[in-house]
């Protein structure tokens, strides 16, 4: 782990009694992914005459618990008890993907999926990885996203993609960890959207 492990002689439910055990009361710290708004696209950028609805991205159960995750080995996952996400990463990633799709100017309209099936396409995605990775040569963060696009008129999957990024953490503290996680997620989103846009452009040419 980046910071030293926090040991207490009392459970979290009995935190108010910790002073009698020689420790201090520990409170959670909350963090958000810093995903900057996508740059505005040129008004002259071409748009395809289709609409896309974006489902909320899924994530592994251990990410949905709200704690920052670290990994010492491929089969061992741990979490920071007192360092947590203020907002579910899946929600933040979904919003950032929609923002990036709107900025790319590929689709005529981008909206949240509501199940009514009035769109041309629906995009489904998943956070495959978002964690700190500890090894003998240092600390890194890894982010990896996957997604697929389905044509609601035919039911066919017209595109599928995956993108990820691993970055080294230079400063051994949680703030730096979250900054690098944010960079890794943003790079993954950028690559995923570029792949999607290229796939849609190829589909458009094929339909002509």
C-alpha beads as a LAMMPS data file, in Angstrom:
LAMMPS data file: protein, C-alpha beads

208 atoms
207 bonds

1 atom types
1 bond types

-500.0 500.0 xlo xhi
-500.0 500.0 ylo yhi
-500.0 500.0 zlo zhi

Masses

1 110.0

Atoms # bond

1 1 1 0.000 0.000 0.000
2 1 1 1.141 3.577 -0.620
3 1 1 0.517 4.786 2.917
4 1 1 1.340 2.716 5.968
5 1 1 -1.392 0.266 6.954
6 1 1 -3.727 1.550 9.609
7 1 1 -4.147 -0.747 12.596
8 1 1 -6.625 -0.096 15.410
9 1 1 -7.432 -2.068 18.526
10 1 1 -11.145 -1.480 18.143
11 1 1 -13.622 -2.076 15.305
12 1 1 -14.992 0.812 13.169
13 1 1 -18.331 0.494 14.943
14 1 1 -16.523 1.193 18.230
15 1 1 -14.385 4.057 16.956
16 1 1 -15.410 6.359 19.771
17 1 1 -13.691 4.011 22.210
18 1 1 -10.375 4.043 20.396
19 1 1 -8.867 6.677 22.661
20 1 1 -8.902 4.120 25.461
21 1 1 -6.900 1.729 23.251
22 1 1 -4.137 4.233 22.694
23 1 1 -5.188 5.195 19.161
24 1 1 -6.920 8.163 17.587
25 1 1 -10.290 8.341 15.892
26 1 1 -9.916 7.831 12.153
27 1 1 -12.363 9.329 9.664
28 1 1 -12.763 8.395 5.986
29 1 1 -11.313 10.605 3.271
30 1 1 -13.303 10.890 0.035
31 1 1 -12.031 11.321 -3.521
32 1 1 -13.368 11.798 -7.038
33 1 1 -11.860 11.053 -10.425
34 1 1 -10.700 14.284 -12.054
35 1 1 -11.986 13.857 -15.600
36 1 1 -11.832 17.204 -17.428
37 1 1 -14.568 18.173 -19.897
38 1 1 -13.918 16.955 -23.425
39 1 1 -12.779 19.702 -25.819
40 1 1 -15.489 21.247 -27.936
41 1 1 -15.695 19.850 -31.453
42 1 1 -15.655 22.068 -34.488
43 1 1 -19.080 22.999 -35.785
44 1 1 -17.914 21.751 -39.164
45 1 1 -17.167 18.266 -37.832
46 1 1 -19.286 15.656 -39.654
47 1 1 -22.049 13.886 -37.790
48 1 1 -23.687 10.606 -38.585
49 1 1 -27.500 10.822 -38.672
50 1 1 -27.946 8.418 -35.747
51 1 1 -28.655 8.626 -32.041
52 1 1 -26.947 6.610 -29.319
53 1 1 -28.057 5.852 -25.774
54 1 1 -25.388 5.063 -23.183
55 1 1 -26.100 2.571 -20.434
56 1 1 -24.539 3.163 -17.041
57 1 1 -21.166 1.410 -17.029
58 1 1 -20.910 -1.718 -14.909
59 1 1 -18.030 -2.554 -12.570
60 1 1 -16.755 -5.493 -10.482
61 1 1 -18.468 -5.944 -7.098
62 1 1 -15.327 -4.995 -5.165
63 1 1 -15.279 -1.577 -6.862
64 1 1 -18.907 -0.947 -5.961
65 1 1 -18.057 -1.036 -2.255
66 1 1 -16.688 2.491 -2.568
67 1 1 -13.143 1.912 -1.303
68 1 1 -9.934 2.548 -3.234
69 1 1 -8.447 -0.778 -4.292
70 1 1 -4.864 -2.027 -4.249
71 1 1 -3.349 -5.281 -5.459
72 1 1 -0.157 -6.972 -4.209
73 1 1 -0.479 -10.034 -6.438
74 1 1 -2.672 -11.116 -9.367
75 1 1 -4.927 -13.135 -7.048
76 1 1 -4.948 -10.802 -4.019
77 1 1 -7.116 -7.675 -3.784
78 1 1 -7.151 -5.325 -0.820
79 1 1 -8.833 -2.014 -0.040
80 1 1 -8.157 1.166 1.864
81 1 1 -10.649 1.330 4.713
82 1 1 -10.362 5.103 5.185
83 1 1 -9.869 6.235 1.563
84 1 1 -13.073 5.998 -0.442
85 1 1 -14.778 7.281 -3.575
86 1 1 -17.192 10.156 -3.023
87 1 1 -19.041 9.045 -6.163
88 1 1 -19.213 5.637 -7.769
89 1 1 -16.438 5.456 -10.416
90 1 1 -18.896 3.802 -12.837
91 1 1 -21.135 6.870 -12.683
92 1 1 -18.199 9.201 -13.272
93 1 1 -16.919 7.122 -16.192
94 1 1 -20.375 6.962 -17.804
95 1 1 -20.723 10.752 -17.709
96 1 1 -17.217 11.234 -19.095
97 1 1 -17.840 8.793 -21.955
98 1 1 -21.053 10.607 -22.899
99 1 1 -19.223 13.941 -22.763
100 1 1 -16.499 12.581 -25.022
101 1 1 -19.029 11.154 -27.496
102 1 1 -20.798 14.504 -27.725
103 1 1 -17.487 16.269 -28.270
104 1 1 -16.480 13.831 -31.005
105 1 1 -19.461 14.976 -33.088
106 1 1 -19.929 11.504 -34.568
107 1 1 -23.514 10.912 -33.459
108 1 1 -26.316 13.391 -34.013
109 1 1 -27.509 12.917 -30.436
110 1 1 -26.114 11.260 -27.291
111 1 1 -28.352 10.496 -24.305
112 1 1 -28.646 8.295 -21.246
113 1 1 -30.285 4.936 -21.811
114 1 1 -33.859 4.792 -20.482
115 1 1 -35.023 1.464 -21.894
116 1 1 -37.590 2.916 -24.294
117 1 1 -35.659 1.810 -27.367
118 1 1 -36.190 4.960 -29.428
119 1 1 -32.505 5.319 -30.319
120 1 1 -30.565 3.830 -33.203
121 1 1 -27.794 2.389 -31.044
122 1 1 -27.145 1.537 -27.405
123 1 1 -23.664 1.576 -25.884
124 1 1 -22.928 -0.711 -22.911
125 1 1 -19.659 -0.593 -21.009
126 1 1 -17.778 -1.884 -18.012
127 1 1 -14.879 -0.823 -15.812
128 1 1 -12.677 -3.898 -15.981
129 1 1 -9.932 -2.527 -13.755
130 1 1 -9.280 0.524 -11.581
131 1 1 -6.679 -0.090 -8.916
132 1 1 -3.268 0.485 -7.425
133 1 1 -0.701 -2.193 -8.257
134 1 1 2.189 -2.689 -5.825
135 1 1 5.377 -4.443 -6.884
136 1 1 9.046 -4.586 -5.984
137 1 1 9.891 -1.891 -8.526
138 1 1 7.316 0.659 -7.395
139 1 1 3.660 1.617 -7.375
140 1 1 1.481 1.920 -10.458
141 1 1 -2.190 2.451 -11.224
142 1 1 -4.108 0.556 -13.868
143 1 1 -7.390 1.420 -15.568
144 1 1 -9.136 -0.648 -18.221
145 1 1 -12.534 -0.171 -19.869
146 1 1 -14.544 -2.253 -22.313
147 1 1 -17.684 -1.447 -24.299
148 1 1 -19.891 -2.640 -27.129
149 1 1 -22.398 -0.985 -29.443
150 1 1 -25.651 -2.661 -30.514
151 1 1 -27.884 -1.643 -33.409
152 1 1 -31.375 -1.541 -31.897
153 1 1 -33.004 -1.944 -35.306
154 1 1 -31.290 -5.242 -36.103
155 1 1 -30.080 -6.412 -32.693
156 1 1 -26.582 -6.868 -34.132
157 1 1 -23.427 -5.904 -32.261
158 1 1 -21.686 -3.506 -34.632
159 1 1 -18.643 -2.631 -32.541
160 1 1 -16.757 -3.859 -29.487
161 1 1 -13.626 -2.437 -27.945
162 1 1 -11.324 -2.336 -24.945
163 1 1 -8.785 0.249 -23.818
164 1 1 -6.516 0.608 -20.820
165 1 1 -3.586 2.488 -19.364
166 1 1 -1.001 1.795 -16.656
167 1 1 0.901 4.689 -15.070
168 1 1 3.617 4.946 -12.451
169 1 1 2.857 6.860 -9.234
170 1 1 5.821 9.100 -8.425
171 1 1 4.750 10.447 -5.015
172 1 1 3.787 7.879 -2.418
173 1 1 0.519 9.384 -1.174
174 1 1 -3.176 8.903 -1.871
175 1 1 -3.675 12.257 -3.614
176 1 1 -1.036 11.358 -6.199
177 1 1 -2.593 7.923 -6.568
178 1 1 -5.992 9.415 -7.415
179 1 1 -4.448 11.925 -9.835
180 1 1 -2.753 9.123 -11.775
181 1 1 -5.929 7.008 -11.663
182 1 1 -7.791 9.934 -13.199
183 1 1 -5.191 10.244 -15.964
184 1 1 -5.323 6.514 -16.652
185 1 1 -9.124 6.526 -16.856
186 1 1 -9.180 9.557 -19.163
187 1 1 -6.630 8.013 -21.515
188 1 1 -8.696 4.826 -21.588
189 1 1 -11.871 6.778 -22.399
190 1 1 -10.130 8.708 -25.163
191 1 1 -8.874 5.531 -26.813
192 1 1 -12.194 3.755 -26.459
193 1 1 -14.116 6.619 -28.074
194 1 1 -11.598 6.910 -30.921
195 1 1 -12.012 3.188 -31.597
196 1 1 -15.798 3.543 -31.550
197 1 1 -15.731 6.538 -33.876
198 1 1 -13.480 4.707 -36.319
199 1 1 -15.809 1.723 -36.249
200 1 1 -18.855 3.875 -36.919
201 1 1 -17.104 5.680 -39.760
202 1 1 -16.296 2.326 -41.350
203 1 1 -19.915 1.173 -40.937
204 1 1 -21.151 4.384 -42.512
205 1 1 -18.908 3.895 -45.542
206 1 1 -20.069 0.297 -45.889
207 1 1 -23.728 1.377 -45.951
208 1 1 -23.187 3.836 -48.805

Bonds

1 1 1 2
2 1 2 3
3 1 3 4
4 1 4 5
5 1 5 6
6 1 6 7
7 1 7 8
8 1 8 9
9 1 9 10
10 1 10 11
11 1 11 12
12 1 12 13
13 1 13 14
14 1 14 15
15 1 15 16
16 1 16 17
17 1 17 18
18 1 18 19
19 1 19 20
20 1 20 21
21 1 21 22
22 1 22 23
23 1 23 24
24 1 24 25
25 1 25 26
26 1 26 27
27 1 27 28
28 1 28 29
29 1 29 30
30 1 30 31
31 1 31 32
32 1 32 33
33 1 33 34
34 1 34 35
35 1 35 36
36 1 36 37
37 1 37 38
38 1 38 39
39 1 39 40
40 1 40 41
41 1 41 42
42 1 42 43
43 1 43 44
44 1 44 45
45 1 45 46
46 1 46 47
47 1 47 48
48 1 48 49
49 1 49 50
50 1 50 51
51 1 51 52
52 1 52 53
53 1 53 54
54 1 54 55
55 1 55 56
56 1 56 57
57 1 57 58
58 1 58 59
59 1 59 60
60 1 60 61
61 1 61 62
62 1 62 63
63 1 63 64
64 1 64 65
65 1 65 66
66 1 66 67
67 1 67 68
68 1 68 69
69 1 69 70
70 1 70 71
71 1 71 72
72 1 72 73
73 1 73 74
74 1 74 75
75 1 75 76
76 1 76 77
77 1 77 78
78 1 78 79
79 1 79 80
80 1 80 81
81 1 81 82
82 1 82 83
83 1 83 84
84 1 84 85
85 1 85 86
86 1 86 87
87 1 87 88
88 1 88 89
89 1 89 90
90 1 90 91
91 1 91 92
92 1 92 93
93 1 93 94
94 1 94 95
95 1 95 96
96 1 96 97
97 1 97 98
98 1 98 99
99 1 99 100
100 1 100 101
101 1 101 102
102 1 102 103
103 1 103 104
104 1 104 105
105 1 105 106
106 1 106 107
107 1 107 108
108 1 108 109
109 1 109 110
110 1 110 111
111 1 111 112
112 1 112 113
113 1 113 114
114 1 114 115
115 1 115 116
116 1 116 117
117 1 117 118
118 1 118 119
119 1 119 120
120 1 120 121
121 1 121 122
122 1 122 123
123 1 123 124
124 1 124 125
125 1 125 126
126 1 126 127
127 1 127 128
128 1 128 129
129 1 129 130
130 1 130 131
131 1 131 132
132 1 132 133
133 1 133 134
134 1 134 135
135 1 135 136
136 1 136 137
137 1 137 138
138 1 138 139
139 1 139 140
140 1 140 141
141 1 141 142
142 1 142 143
143 1 143 144
144 1 144 145
145 1 145 146
146 1 146 147
147 1 147 148
148 1 148 149
149 1 149 150
150 1 150 151
151 1 151 152
152 1 152 153
153 1 153 154
154 1 154 155
155 1 155 156
156 1 156 157
157 1 157 158
158 1 158 159
159 1 159 160
160 1 160 161
161 1 161 162
162 1 162 163
163 1 163 164
164 1 164 165
165 1 165 166
166 1 166 167
167 1 167 168
168 1 168 169
169 1 169 170
170 1 170 171
171 1 171 172
172 1 172 173
173 1 173 174
174 1 174 175
175 1 175 176
176 1 176 177
177 1 177 178
178 1 178 179
179 1 179 180
180 1 180 181
181 1 181 182
182 1 182 183
183 1 183 184
184 1 184 185
185 1 185 186
186 1 186 187
187 1 187 188
188 1 188 189
189 1 189 190
190 1 190 191
191 1 191 192
192 1 192 193
193 1 193 194
194 1 194 195
195 1 195 196
196 1 196 197
197 1 197 198
198 1 198 199
199 1 199 200
200 1 200 201
201 1 201 202
202 1 202 203
203 1 203 204
204 1 204 205
205 1 205 206
206 1 206 207
207 1 207 208
